């Protein structure tokens, strides 16, 4: 039987007018050539789109009025539009983005004192079917384009008045399995880290996977890539099979082999994300197996108390049990922390992103 993630996710249909938002420099050069303009105009458009995060052609005052008129008539400049925002008590903001075809995805802006983290979506829905994740209830609708992924960043930074050149962290932990849409995710990564554009550091970008080993192997071949995180969430194949269907294709041994082979820079570690479900994945024996798994390659562990959502049937663990697991991991020299997900009260935390409105 063919599994959902083994099939290519639907792509966005071609548009009559090309959308410049999300184009790379090579595509912009082709565009200005078709418009009969000099190649250096592409660099000016690139700077306006990504360094200055401009959203209207009239802002591109370095271009002639004639060129701006051509661009207005023959192209679109359309980033994803925020149609709904809810602010958490902890200061996080969950945003709903309306896409050009009417699809909806969610992203989260999380300020942490002097730093900011943005949680991004890579697909409309998700094919992985993890039972503890609300996004999986949607099924897979389609892949996002590189422009739609990058657009979440541009739109959130603009909405929150983020200064140019100020560092920001990105996590691909929103809706979708990033490795199921790797081509577009990596095209977005190139735009996000372009020194002449948004200029974000690759070290500040993390991609989280549910365990798509074929995607991990493809990602390993990129010379420049995000940091890797694995959503582990169970320490036995029997239980991981139940809550994460991908484990039936690639079990814990296959995952460990892929992670041991994954090329890491000096000092780089793979993050193991482990959701704690009360009475299910939070036993001390689970902690011992988690430590054994983590010791097979350079890693660090994030313990994530479950974020409840309607109909899940799961509950978060007690604070006492979290403390016991942290002590156990420390006793085995495993670097670990407890990640308190932001935005729980507005359904903006890990595993809570879902759009139940009609999709494409």
LINLINSUL-V574962 format. One record per residue. N is the residue number from 1. PSI is psi in whole degrees, 0 to 359 (NA if undefined). OMEGA is omega as a letter, one per 30 degrees, with the letter a starting at -180 (NA if undefined). Layout:
# LINLINSUL-V574962
n=<N/N>
psi=<PSI/PSI>
omega=<OMEGA/OMEGA>
This chain:
# LINLINSUL-V574962
n=<1/2/3/4/5/6/7/8/9/10/11/12/13/14/15/16/17/18/19/20/21/22/23/24/25/26/27/28/29/30/31/32/33/34/35/36/37/38/39/40/41/42/43/44/45/46/47/48/49/50/51/52/53/54/55/56/57/58/59/60/61/62/63/64/65/66/67/68/69/70/71/72/73/74/75/76/77/78/79/80/81/82/83/84/85/86/87/88/89/90/91/92/93/94/95/96/97/98/99/100/101/102/103/104/105/106/107/108/109/110/111/112/113/114/115/116/117/118/119/120/121/122/123/124/125/126/127/128/129/130/131/132/133/134/135/136/137/138/139/140/141/142/143/144/145/146/147/148/149/150/151/152/153/154/155/156/157/158/159/160/161/162/163/164/165/166/167/168/169/170/171/172/173/174/175/176/177/178/179/180/181/182/183/184/185/186/187/188/189/190/191/192/193/194/195/196/197/198/199/200/201/202/203/204/205/206/207/208/209/210/211/212/213/214/215/216/217/218/219/220/221/222/223/224/225/226/227/228/229/230/231/232/233/234/235/236/237/238/239/240/241/242/243/244/245/246/247/248/249/250/251/252/253/254/255/256/257/258/259/260/261/262/263/264/265/266/267/268/269/270/271/272/273/274/275/276/277/278/279/280/281/282/283/284/285/286/287/288/289/290/291/292/293/294/295/296/297/298/299/300/301/302/303/304/305/306/307/308/309/310/311/312/313/314/315/316/317/318/319/320/321/322/323/324/325/326/327/328/329/330/331/332/333/334/335/336/337/338/339/340/341/342/343/344/345/346/347/348/349/350/351/352/353/354/355/356/357/358/359/360>
psi=<133/129/157/321/354/353/142/135/150/146/165/137/148/151/155/307/131/141/115/331/111/355/143/178/321/316/323/324/317/319/310/331/319/333/2/27/162/150/332/342/330/318/324/319/318/316/318/319/313/325/314/346/44/150/358/143/330/344/341/68/349/346/151/158/324/316/320/324/319/314/320/321/329/1/168/152/89/107/159/141/129/119/347/137/137/137/130/160/334/4/350/154/127/129/139/129/126/125/169/334/9/353/160/137/170/149/162/133/122/102/136/77/249/358/160/137/136/131/124/151/150/348/158/105/196/143/354/332/27/131/339/2/125/328/325/340/339/335/180/130/304/167/150/152/166/323/322/327/309/324/329/320/307/314/318/320/319/318/328/9/37/125/148/144/355/133/149/144/142/139/125/78/15/215/134/163/108/324/346/347/44/321/313/325/317/330/320/319/318/319/317/329/2/121/336/5/239/333/37/147/131/330/347/9/127/134/127/131/152/353/33/92/321/323/322/317/322/317/324/337/348/133/321/129/166/167/152/135/143/127/96/292/355/153/4/147/324/316/323/326/323/320/342/95/335/336/339/337/318/105/185/324/318/321/312/320/317/321/325/329/351/127/130/144/167/126/353/144/151/134/130/115/129/107/128/114/121/126/7/307/15/22/161/330/321/318/319/319/324/316/317/320/316/335/355/348/162/122/167/155/133/113/127/103/134/137/108/146/157/129/5/324/4/162/155/159/170/157/325/317/323/316/319/319/321/317/320/314/320/323/341/18/35/123/123/153/162/122/109/105/137/154/22/321/348/22/42/8/174/130/0/353/122/142/115/1/157/135/175/NA>
omega=<l/l/a/a/l/l/l/l/l/l/l/l/l/a/l/l/l/l/a/l/a/l/l/a/l/l/l/l/l/a/a/l/l/l/l/a/l/a/a/l/l/l/l/l/l/a/l/a/a/l/a/l/l/a/a/a/a/l/a/a/l/l/l/l/l/l/l/l/l/a/l/a/a/l/l/l/a/l/l/a/l/a/a/l/l/a/l/l/a/l/l/l/l/a/l/a/l/a/a/a/l/l/a/l/a/l/a/l/a/l/l/a/a/a/a/l/l/l/a/l/l/l/l/a/a/a/a/l/l/a/a/a/a/a/a/l/a/a/a/l/l/l/l/l/l/l/l/l/l/a/l/l/a/a/l/l/l/a/a/l/a/a/l/l/l/a/l/l/l/l/l/a/l/a/l/l/a/a/l/l/a/a/a/l/a/l/l/l/l/l/a/a/l/a/a/a/a/l/l/l/l/a/l/a/a/l/a/l/l/l/l/a/l/l/l/l/l/a/a/a/l/l/l/a/l/l/a/l/l/l/a/l/l/a/l/l/a/a/l/l/a/a/a/a/l/a/l/l/a/a/a/l/l/l/a/l/l/a/l/a/a/a/a/l/l/l/a/l/l/l/l/l/a/l/a/l/a/l/a/a/a/l/l/l/l/l/l/l/l/l/l/l/a/a/a/a/l/a/l/a/l/l/a/l/a/l/a/l/a/l/a/a/a/l/l/a/l/l/l/a/l/l/l/l/l/l/l/l/l/a/l/l/l/l/a/l/l/l/l/a/l/l/a/a/l/l/l/a/a/l/a/a/l/l/a/l/l/l/l/NA>
